[in-house]
């Protein structure tokens, strides 16, 4: 079928033509569709049976332009291929943490997947101070399994290079290179920031040491093909409830630095931590929730590091560091040290990338709802100033970081300077 943009009527007719969906949406019911896409890139529909509402799917269609901007910003529809193929890998490597892919049609730029109607997008309940006691364990398991099992530590050289070729994703990678690492730190038409921060924005854009450090991190983003990364794993790309966690929307997926996904999750929790200086009016409740967020950050990193190392010891099957290489006297100790150094390097990258992503949210094209929903400009400016100063420290001090506790300590130090 030749490509055409679907709507709430045509999507129903389209699904009836898909053999893979015969058992999921049988024709003994009528179906209704509603358009729910609130993201920056795509059309998203919920399709549901009128008589049996448990018969339901999500239909996602890539548009030939950047939806947040409009048709003036053309964009390849190939992103649906990268998203769908990444989800299929998640279904294989971490099935409990990803929606099931039922069908895909790349001519129509469509993917049909499980409707996570018992879950909610993570961002808003965090602003409401909800706690998710299993989240740290879930997301650290997802990260450890996907990042390890798509790396040279687990795959043969041939398998890894084939995966890298499959996930080139040049157009969306370029978006991230520009919008995360470059444009926020220079004059760019799309940048937006609170005018009350003009002095600090000018200072950041004139900080040579900071810009050198961020440009080095950009080089890693471009060149460091460690693992298949989601590349946009913020709290708007996670759906969950008290019992389950699901990762969605990996259209930016490519082979990049594994710290990028870990940093994205952690720094989003830091942004939420910052928002509660205004969103939470009761000091006792605020401090309790902020403590929970910092403990969650600690548990995510420590859980990831432990699980990743265990997977490495149990499945050291890749060509990068084969067991035979360590077959000598004291080889076991040397291998343990190598693993420790590798994981420590990932943590340093988490610090640098996390700080960069904090800065870009305050200075670039897209903020986060946690912060943008603060209506008082002056109060928001103080929170944003905290985030900018914190992000700068995470970047500039990254080479000194040896534990997640240090990043948490820096966060608490900067928080004490707030005057709200």
N, C-alpha and C positions, 0 to 999 in steps of 0.2 A: 504494500500500500504506500502510495506517495505521501510524503509528509504534509500534514495539515494540523493547525492548532486545534486542540479539542476544547469543548465546552461541556457544561453539565448535561446537555442532551446527547451530543455526539459521542461522548465517552462511553455511555451505556451501549449504544449501537456498536461501537468499536469493540468492546469487550466480548460481545456475543460472537465475534468472528475468531476468537482466540481459542484453539483447541486445548491448550494447557489449563484453561480456566473452567472447563466443562463441569468438573466435580466440585469446584470451589464456588462457582456462581451458576448452579443448575437453572435451567429455563422454566422451572415450575414456580417461579416467583417473579414479581416485578421488582425493579431496582431503581433507586433514586441516587442522585449524585449531588454533592455539594463541593464547592471550590474553597479550599482552606489555606492555600499557599500564602504564607506571610513572610517568606524568605526573600533573599535578594536575587535568586536566579531562575526559579522554575515555577510551573503550574503544578498544583497538588490537589487531587480530588479524593474525597471519601466516597466510595460506592457501597451501598448497603441495601439488603433485601427489605422490602416493605413489610412482608409477613413474617420473615425470619431474619431479624436484624443481626443475628450472629453470623450470617453470611455477609462478609464485608471484606473489602480490600482497600488499599491505598494505591492510587494511580499517579505516577509522577511523570511529567513530560517536560523535557528541556525545550526552552524557547530559543530562537536564533538571535537573542540579544540579552543584555544584562537587565533583568527585570527591575531592579532598584533604580536604574537610570532611565531605561526605555529604549526604543528602537534606534536611538542615536548612538547607542553603544553596542555594535554587533558582537556576537559571541558564538563560538562553535557549539553545536548541539552534541558534540562528541562527549561532553561531560557526563551524559547519562550512561555512556558505556563504562567510563571509569568508575562511576558510583556503583553501578550494578555489578561489575566484575569484582570490585572491592567487597561489596556485601556478600557475594558468593564465597569469597575467601574467608570472611568473618563467619559465615554459616558453617564453613568447614573447620576453622581453627578455634573459634570461640562462639559456638552456636547459641549458647544460652544468653549471650550478650548482644545479639543482633536480630533484626526482623528477618523473617523468611522471605526469600525472593521466589515468587510463584511463576513469573513470566517476564520476558523482555522482548522488545521489538525495536531494534536499533534504526530501522528505516523511519519509524514514527517517533523515535527518540523517547520511548516509553518504557518504564519499568513498573511492574505490578507486584506489590509486596503485602506482607502481613499488616493489618491495621492494629496498631498498638493502642487500642481504645481503653485499655485498663491502665495506661501509663500517662504521664504528663511530662511536658517539656520541663527540664530541671530549673530553668532560670527563675521563674516567678515564685515558685514555692520557697526558694532560697531567700528571696526578698521578704517573704512572709514568715521567715524563721522556722521553716519546717526542717526536721532532721530525718536523715535517711541512713539508719545504722549499718546497712549492708553495702552502702555505695563504695566506700574505700576498698573493701575486699573485692567487690565486683570489678571496679574499673582497673584496679591494679592487676587483676587476673587477665582481663581483656588485654591490657597493654603488654603484659609479660608474654602472653601466648602469641599475639599477632606480631609484635616487634621481634621476638626471638625467632619464631618459625618462618619469618620472611627475610631473615638475615643470612649472611655468609657463615654464621656460626652453626646454622642448622641445614642450609641448602648447599648442594654442590655448586661449584662455580658456574656450570652450564645452566642449572636451574635458576640461579640468582640473576644471571644476565638475561635470561629469557623473561623473567618477571619484570626486570627493569625496562626491557624493550616494550613490554605490554602496557606499562604504566608511564609512558613518557609525559602525557598530559601537559603539553607545552603552554597552552593558552592560560589555563587557570594557575599554573605555576608562575607565569609572568605576572598575573594579577597580584599574587601574594608577594612576589619579589618587590613589586612597586608599592603596594599598599601597606605592607608590614615593615619592610626594611629601608625604603628609600623616600617615598613622597612625604611621609609625616615629618621628616627631618630636613625639609627644604621647602621652598615656595612651590606649591602645587594647587591647581585650581579647585580640586575637590576637597581639600583639607577644611575641617571645621573644628573650632575649639571655643571655649568660653572666653569672651573678650577680657574678662577679669584676669586672665592668665597671660596676657600679651607679653609681659616682662619675662615670665618663665619660658614661654614658647621661644622667644628670641634667644634666651640664654641657652636652651637645649640645642637649638639649631646652630649655635656658634661654639659648641663644646667639642673641640677637636678630638680629645681623648675618647669621648663617648662615641663620636661618629666613626672613628677608626675601629673601635670595638664592635659597633653594630655592622660595619661593612665587612668585617671578618666573619661575623655570624651569617651575613648574607652569602658570603662565599661558601660557607658550609651548607647552607640551604640549597645552593645551586649545585654543589659538587659532591656532597657527602651522602652517597646512596647506601645508607646502612640497612634500611628496612622499608617495608610498605607502610607509609604513614597516612593517616586520615587527613592531616594538614588543615583541619578546621574544627578541631575537637573542643569546642567551647560548650558551655552549659545549655546552649540552645540546640546543640547537636546530640543531646543525651535525653532520653525519655526513661522515666523510672516510676516506681512506687516503692512501698516499704520493703517489698520482697524481691523485686527484679530491677535490672538495669539494662537498657538497650542503647546501643550506639547507632546513630542514623546519619544520613546525609554526607557520605564520604566522596562527594564529587571532585574534591581537590586532590584525591589520593594519587600518590606517586612514591617512588623510592627516594627517601630523603633521610635527614638526621633523626634518629629515633627519639631524641630528647624533645623534638618539636611537639609531639602529641602529649607527652607528659607535662611539658611546660604549659601547654594550652589549657589543660584541665586545672592545673594548680593555680595559674595566674587568674583564671576566671573566679576561683574561690577567693583569691585575694581581692579582686574587684568587688565581690559581694561583701566580703569582710569590711571593706572601706565604705560601702554604701550604708551600712548600718549605723555609722556615726550620725546619720541624718534620719534614715528610715525607722530606726528603733528609738523611741522617745524615752523609754524606761532604761536607765543606765544599767541596772542589775540584769535585766533581760538581754540588753545589748552585749554586755561583757560575757554573759554565759554563752550566747550564740557565737560570738566571735571566738571564744575559746574552743567551741565545738568545730568551727571552720578550720582553725589552726591545727587541731588534733587530726582532723580529716586529711589535711595536707600532709602531715607527718605520716599518717597511716598509709596514704597512697604511695608516697615514695618508698617507705620502708617495706611495704608489701610488695611493690614492684621489684625492688632490688633483690629481695629474698627469693621471690618466685622465679625471676629471670635467672638468677644464679643456680637455682635448683634445676631448672630446665636445661641449662647449659651443661651442668655436671651429668645429667641423665641422658641427654641427647646431643652430645658433641659430635654431630654427624657431618658438619660442613667442612669445606675445604680450607677455610681460613686458619683454623687452629686445630688440626686433627690430633687425636689421642697419641698417635705414633710419634708426633713431634715432641711430646712430653715424656717419652719412654726412656728415662735415664735416672740416675741416682738423684734424689731430691726433685725429680720432675713434677711430682704431685704438688709440692710446695710452690714451685715456680708457676705452675698452671693456676693455682689458687691466687697467687699474687697478680698474675696477668688478668684474671677475671675481676679481681678487686679494682685494679687500675682502670680497666675498661668501664666498669660501672661507675666509678668515681668521675671519670671523664664525662659520662652521660649526665651526672648530676651537675657538673660545672656548666654543661651546655643548657641544662634546664634553667639554671640561674640566668644565664645570658639571654636565652630566648624568651624566658618568662618576663624579664625586665623589658626587653624590646617590645613585646606584645602589649604590656601595660602602657608603655609610652605611646604606641601607635593608636591605641583606643582613645587616648586623651587628645591626640594631635592630628589624627588622620580623618578618613572619610566616614568610618562607622564606629560609633561608640557602643556601649552595651546598655541595655534597658535598666540594669541595676543602678547605673549612675545617671543616665539621661532622664530617668523618671523623678529625680530630685528637682522639684519645681523652683525652689529658691536659688537664684543664680549665685548669690554670695556663699551660701552654704555648700552648694555644689562645687564652687571654685576651691573651697578649702579642701574638700575631699579629693578633687582632681589634683590639687597641688601635692597632697600627700602621695597619691598614686605616682605622679611624675617623679617626685624625689625618690620614692621607693624603687621605681623601675630603673632609674639611673644608677642607684646603688647596686641593684642586682646585676646589672650589666658590668659596671666598672669593677666590682669586687668578685666577679665570678671565679677567677683563678685562685682565690683564697678559700673557696667553699669546699669543705670536706664532709659536711653532714647537712641533712635537711634542717636540723636544729639551728644552724647558723642563719639560714634564710628566714626562718621563723623569728629568730632574735632580731634580725635587721628590720623585719616588718613591725615588730613590737616597739623597737626603738623609734622608728619614724612615726608610729601612731601616737606616741607620747608627746610629740611636738604639735599635734592638732589642738586648736583652741576652740573647738565647738563645744 
